Amino acid sequence: MYIDIDTTTLLQKSVFVMHDFFIDRILSVEYSSWEDRLVHMIREKMRVGGGSIRGIKQHDTKGGNATNLAYALGRFNAKCTLVTLADEYGSALLKSTFLGMDNVNVIVLRGRQGYTLALEFRGEDGRVANVMLSDIGDNACFGSDRLNGLEYLLSGASCIAVVNWASNTKGSELIEYVFDNNNNNGLHFLDPADISERREEFAKMLLSRSFRLDVLSINENEARVLASTMGIECMPNNYSVEDVVKQCKSIASTLDTRVDIHTPLCSASSDGRDVSYAEGVRVDARISTGAGDVWDAMDIIGYLLEMDATERLSLANIAAAYYVSNARVPKPEELYSWMRNHTAWY
């Protein structure tokens, strides 16, 4: 499959992204050493009153779903505005992160960014899982009052993307406000992140919503939680492509909106009647944190360029695969080169 991305047309579009920014510390742990080594060493250090455990690989990076999404869009030459909050230290990191990206407008409001310790567990079979310990900061209370004076950006946006609803106690109010203030009939895109602790509230908001929602983007775990909360049969943990397709269609039908589900195995998109899917790309993963944000960025680009569903899903899958195997977000030329080496996709 050949996928051509018209970046000239893309620059004529505009994406409004909000709201979270985190400073992430990534800590890498091998599965085989977890029970026998790390937990044991932590217990031993606690028993003797503390001390250092050395040899654990880790690094700091920018984080937050909105920040990662804006960065991925910017790397692919999309025009976007990121609205987030940070203190002086966080603002300096944001400025450094987006340095040279003239197509990304970063609006930093006064506040305290979040902090995350992401534990990445790598198994002997190559699979990578991450567990995130988060201090949400002021991301927890980002409401429409933060957007005073920015309504003109909402009005003309080609896409408004609200992400990490689950960390924002004012998320529902924010969604209704920004979608209602988009007078350009742009794409209304929502990725809620891990809804498990607020599942009932999230399902109720979607089922009783008064705002227009065009795309709900979720991963396999969020799909199971949402399906269970709405009384829909959940796909199994050991799911197949057919399970993902069925789950996607059933959730979309219940919510009466388009649902995109992304998983390492495949991705699917359904309006509740028709459903499309694209299989994932198997790669050796070097990183897992942030892969969903890269997937969302390419999914949005696919919508803005009016790709058919299979092309759009394939683009998002290959971009996410590039990210997890190379530990960086691709530029267009990097992705094209990588795709040529995966002949099933190019």
Residue pairs with C-beta under 8 A, 6 or more apart in sequence:
1 311
1 314
1 344
1 345
1 346
2 346
3 307
3 311
3 314
3 315
3 318
3 339
3 345
3 346
5 76
5 301
5 305
5 315
5 332
6 305
7 76
7 77
7 332
9 305
10 76
10 77
10 78
10 79
10 301
10 304
10 305
11 77
11 78
11 79
11 103
12 79
13 78
13 79
13 158
13 159
13 304
14 79
14 80
14 81
14 156
14 157
14 158
14 159
15 70
15 73
15 78
15 79
15 80
15 81
15 157
15 158
15 159
15 160
15 161
15 300
15 304
16 80
16 81
16 83
16 153
16 154
16 157
16 159
16 160
16 161
16 178
17 66
17 69
17 70
17 73
17 80
17 81
17 82
17 83
17 161
17 163
18 66
18 82
18 83
18 84
18 142
18 161
18 162
18 163
18 174
18 178
19 66
19 83
19 84
19 85
19 139
19 142
19 146
19 162
19 163
19 164
19 168
19 174
20 64
20 65
20 66
20 67
20 84
20 114
20 139
20 142
20 163
20 164
20 167
20 168
21 62
21 63
21 64
21 66
21 67
21 84
21 85
21 86
21 90
21 94
21 113
21 114
21 139
22 62
22 63
22 64
22 67
22 113
22 114
22 115
22 116
22 134
22 137
22 139
23 60
23 61
23 62
23 63
23 90
23 93
23 113
23 114
23 115
23 116
24 60
24 61
24 62
24 63
24 115
24 116
24 117
24 118
24 289
25 58
25 59
25 60
25 115
25 116
25 117
25 118
26 58
26 59
26 60
26 61
26 118
26 120
26 287
26 289
27 56
27 57
27 58
27 117
27 118
27 119
27 120
28 56
28 57
28 58
28 120
28 122
29 38
29 56
29 119
29 120
29 121
29 122
30 121
30 122
30 124
31 121
31 122
31 123
31 124
32 123
32 124
34 121
38 53
38 56
41 53
42 53
45 51
45 52
45 53
62 68
62 71
62 93
62 94
62 97
63 114
63 116
63 118
63 289
63 290
64 84
64 113
64 114
64 139
64 164
65 163
65 164
65 191
65 193
65 292
65 293
65 296
66 82
66 84
66 161
66 163
66 164
67 82
67 84
67 94
67 97
68 290
68 293
68 294
69 161
69 163
69 293
69 296
69 297
70 80
70 82
70 98
70 104
70 106
71 97
71 98
71 101
71 104
71 329
72 293
72 294
72 296
72 297
72 298
72 319
72 329
73 80
73 104
73 297
73 300
73 301
74 80
74 98
74 101
74 103
74 104
75 101
75 329
75 330
75 331
76 297
76 298
76 301
76 319
76 329
76 330
76 331
76 332
76 335
77 103
77 331
77 332
78 103
78 297
78 300
78 301
78 304
79 103
79 104
80 103
80 104
80 105
81 104
81 105
81 106
81 107
81 153
81 157
82 98
82 104
82 105
82 106
82 107
83 107
83 109
83 146
83 147
83 150
84 94
84 106
84 107
84 108
84 109
84 113
85 108
85 109
85 110
85 111
85 112
85 113
85 138
85 139
85 142
85 146
86 93
86 94
86 108
86 109
86 111
86 112
86 113
87 110
87 111
87 112
87 113
90 108
90 112
90 113
91 108
94 106
94 108
95 106
98 104
98 106
107 150
109 146
111 137
111 138
112 137
112 138
113 137
113 138
113 139
114 134
114 135
114 136
114 137
114 139
114 167
115 134
115 135
115 137
116 132
116 133
116 134
116 135
117 132
117 133
117 134
118 130
118 131
118 132
118 133
118 289
119 130
119 131
119 132
119 133
120 128
120 129
120 130
120 287
120 288
120 289
121 128
121 129
121 130
121 131
122 128
122 285
123 129
126 284
126 285
127 285
128 285
128 287
128 288
128 324
129 288
130 288
130 289
132 289
134 167
136 167
139 164
139 167
139 168
140 167
140 168
140 169
141 168
141 169
141 170
142 168
142 170
142 171
142 174
143 170
143 173
143 174
143 177
144 170
144 173
144 174
144 177
144 178
147 154
147 177
147 178
151 181
154 160
154 178
154 181
154 182
155 181
155 182
155 183
155 184
156 183
156 184
157 182
157 184
157 186
158 184
158 186
158 187
158 304
159 186
159 187
159 188
159 189
159 300
159 303
159 304
160 178
160 179
160 182
160 186
160 187
160 188
160 189
161 189
161 190
161 191
161 296
161 300
162 171
162 174
162 175
162 178
162 189
162 190
162 191
163 190
163 191
163 192
163 193
163 293
163 296
164 171
164 191
164 192
164 193
165 171
165 172
165 175
165 190
165 192
165 193
165 195
165 202
166 192
166 193
166 194
166 195
166 197
166 198
166 202
167 193
168 174
171 192
172 201
172 205
175 190
175 205
175 211
176 209
176 210
176 211
179 188
179 211
179 212
179 213
180 211
182 188
187 214
187 215
187 300
187 303
187 304
188 211
188 212
188 213
188 214
188 215
189 214
189 215
189 217
189 296
189 300
189 303
190 213
190 215
190 216
190 217
191 216
191 217
191 218
191 292
191 296
192 202
192 216
192 218
192 222
193 222
194 221
194 222
195 202
195 222
195 225
195 226
196 221
196 225
199 225
199 226
199 228
199 229
200 229
202 226
202 229
203 226
203 229
203 230
206 213
206 216
206 255
206 257
207 230
207 254
207 255
213 257
214 257
214 258
215 257
215 258
215 259
215 260
215 299
215 303
216 251
216 255
216 257
216 258
216 259
216 260
217 259
217 260
217 262
217 295
217 296
217 299
218 226
218 259
218 260
218 261
218 262
219 261
219 262
219 263
219 292
220 235
220 239
220 244
220 261
220 262
220 263
223 234
223 235
223 244
223 247
223 248
223 251
223 261
224 234
224 235
224 247
226 251
227 233
227 234
227 235
227 247
227 250
227 251
228 234
230 251
230 254
232 247
232 250
232 251
232 254
233 250
234 247
235 243
235 244
235 246
235 247
236 243
239 247
239 263
239 265
240 265
241 265
241 266
241 277
241 279
244 261
244 263
244 265
244 266
244 267
244 268
244 277
245 266
245 268
245 270
245 275
245 277
247 261
247 268
248 259
248 260
248 261
248 268
248 269
248 270
248 275
248 277
249 268
249 270
249 272
249 275
251 259
251 261
251 270
252 258
252 259
252 270
252 271
252 272
252 275
253 270
253 272
253 273
254 272
255 272
256 272
257 271
257 272
258 269
258 270
258 271
258 272
259 269
259 270
259 272
260 267
260 268
260 269
260 299
260 313
261 267
261 268
261 269
262 292
262 295
262 299
262 316
262 317
262 320
263 280
264 280
265 279
265 280
266 277
266 278
266 279
266 280
266 317
267 277
267 278
267 280
267 295
267 313
267 316
267 317
268 275
268 276
268 277
268 313
269 275
269 276
269 277
269 309
269 312
269 313
270 276
276 308
276 309
276 310
276 313
277 310
277 313
278 310
278 313
278 314
278 317
279 317
280 317
280 320
280 321
281 317
281 318
281 321
281 342
281 345
282 321
283 321
283 324
283 325
284 325
285 324
285 325
286 324
286 325
286 326
286 327
287 323
287 324
287 327
288 324
290 323
291 320
291 323
291 324
292 320
294 319
294 320
294 323
294 329
295 316
295 317
295 319
295 320
296 316
297 319
297 329
298 312
298 315
298 316
298 319
298 320
299 312
299 313
299 315
299 316
301 315
302 311
302 312
302 313
302 315
302 316
303 312
307 315
314 345
318 335
318 338
318 339
318 342
318 345
319 330
319 335
322 330
322 334
322 335
322 338
323 329
323 330
326 338
330 338
336 346
339 345
339 346
340 346
